[in-house]
Amino acid sequence: MGELVPVDSVERSIIEIRGVRVILDADLAALYGVETKALTRAVRRNSERFPSDFTFQLSGVEFAHLRRQSGASSQWGGRRYPPLAFTEQGVAGC
């Protein structure tokens, strides 16, 4: 994990949802070099350790809108659930 990540790579991952700047679970997992499901599992198992504004799950409508905007449905693979969005506080706390 000791490698530095270019700032522009992180900045490209930041999007705005519900008026909040966030990074989606898959992008954050990639930055940390772990699988998305491992990251989300760890967050769910330890939810009591984090503040309520740490993360939120996108609604089905938000996820559908995000898919249409990206134009690359293969990017989302076979996800069963909408992604988690990590707020600035959530990213700093990981």
C-alpha positions as CSV (number, residue, x, y, z in Angstrom):
1,M,0.0,0.0,0.0
2,G,3.0,2.3,0.3
3,E,2.7,3.6,-3.3
4,L,1.6,7.1,-4.0
5,V,-1.5,7.7,-6.2
6,P,-1.4,10.6,-8.6
7,V,-3.8,13.4,-7.6
8,D,-5.4,13.6,-11.0
9,S,-6.4,9.9,-10.7
10,V,-8.1,10.6,-7.4
11,E,-9.8,13.7,-8.7
12,R,-11.3,11.8,-11.7
13,S,-12.9,9.5,-9.2
14,I,-14.7,12.2,-7.3
15,I,-18.3,12.8,-8.4
16,E,-21.2,14.8,-6.9
17,I,-24.3,12.9,-5.6
18,R,-27.0,14.5,-3.4
19,G,-24.9,17.7,-3.4
20,V,-22.0,15.9,-1.8
21,R,-18.6,15.1,-3.3
22,V,-18.0,11.3,-3.1
23,I,-15.9,8.5,-4.3
24,L,-17.7,5.3,-5.2
25,D,-16.8,2.0,-3.5
26,A,-15.2,0.4,-6.6
27,D,-12.9,3.5,-7.1
28,L,-11.9,3.6,-3.5
29,A,-11.2,-0.1,-3.4
30,A,-9.0,0.3,-6.5
31,L,-7.1,3.1,-4.8
32,Y,-6.5,0.8,-1.8
33,G,-5.7,-2.2,-4.0
34,V,-8.5,-4.4,-2.6
35,E,-11.6,-6.0,-4.0
36,T,-14.8,-3.9,-3.9
37,K,-16.7,-6.6,-2.0
38,A,-13.9,-6.8,0.6
39,L,-14.1,-3.1,1.2
40,T,-17.9,-2.9,1.5
41,R,-17.9,-6.0,3.7
42,A,-15.4,-4.4,6.1
43,V,-17.4,-1.2,6.2
44,R,-20.7,-3.0,6.9
45,R,-19.1,-5.2,9.6
46,N,-17.6,-2.1,11.4
47,S,-20.4,0.4,10.8
48,E,-20.5,1.4,14.5
49,R,-17.0,2.7,14.2
50,F,-17.8,5.4,11.7
51,P,-19.9,8.6,11.8
52,S,-23.3,8.5,10.0
53,D,-22.1,10.8,7.2
54,F,-19.2,8.4,6.4
55,T,-21.0,6.6,3.6
56,F,-24.3,6.1,2.0
57,Q,-25.7,3.7,-0.6
58,L,-27.0,5.1,-3.9
59,S,-30.7,4.6,-4.6
60,G,-31.7,2.5,-7.6
61,V,-32.6,5.6,-9.5
62,E,-29.3,7.3,-8.7
63,F,-27.4,4.1,-9.8
64,A,-29.4,3.9,-13.1
65,H,-28.7,7.6,-13.8
66,L,-25.0,7.1,-13.1
67,R,-24.9,4.1,-15.5
68,R,-26.5,6.1,-18.3
69,Q,-24.1,9.0,-17.7
70,S,-21.0,6.8,-17.9
71,G,-22.0,5.2,-21.1
72,A,-20.0,2.1,-20.3
73,S,-22.3,-0.5,-18.7
74,S,-19.5,-3.1,-18.6
75,Q,-17.7,-0.8,-16.1
76,W,-20.3,-1.8,-13.5
77,G,-20.1,-5.5,-14.2
78,G,-22.7,-7.7,-12.7
79,R,-23.5,-5.6,-9.6
80,R,-26.6,-6.7,-7.7
81,Y,-26.8,-3.6,-5.5
82,P,-26.2,0.1,-6.0
83,P,-22.7,1.1,-4.9
84,L,-21.7,2.8,-1.7
85,A,-20.6,6.4,-1.9
86,F,-17.9,7.5,0.5
87,T,-17.9,11.1,1.6
88,E,-14.8,13.2,2.1
89,Q,-14.9,12.2,5.8
90,G,-15.3,8.6,4.8
91,V,-12.3,8.6,2.5
92,A,-10.1,10.2,5.2
93,G,-11.3,7.7,7.7
94,C,-10.4,4.6,5.7
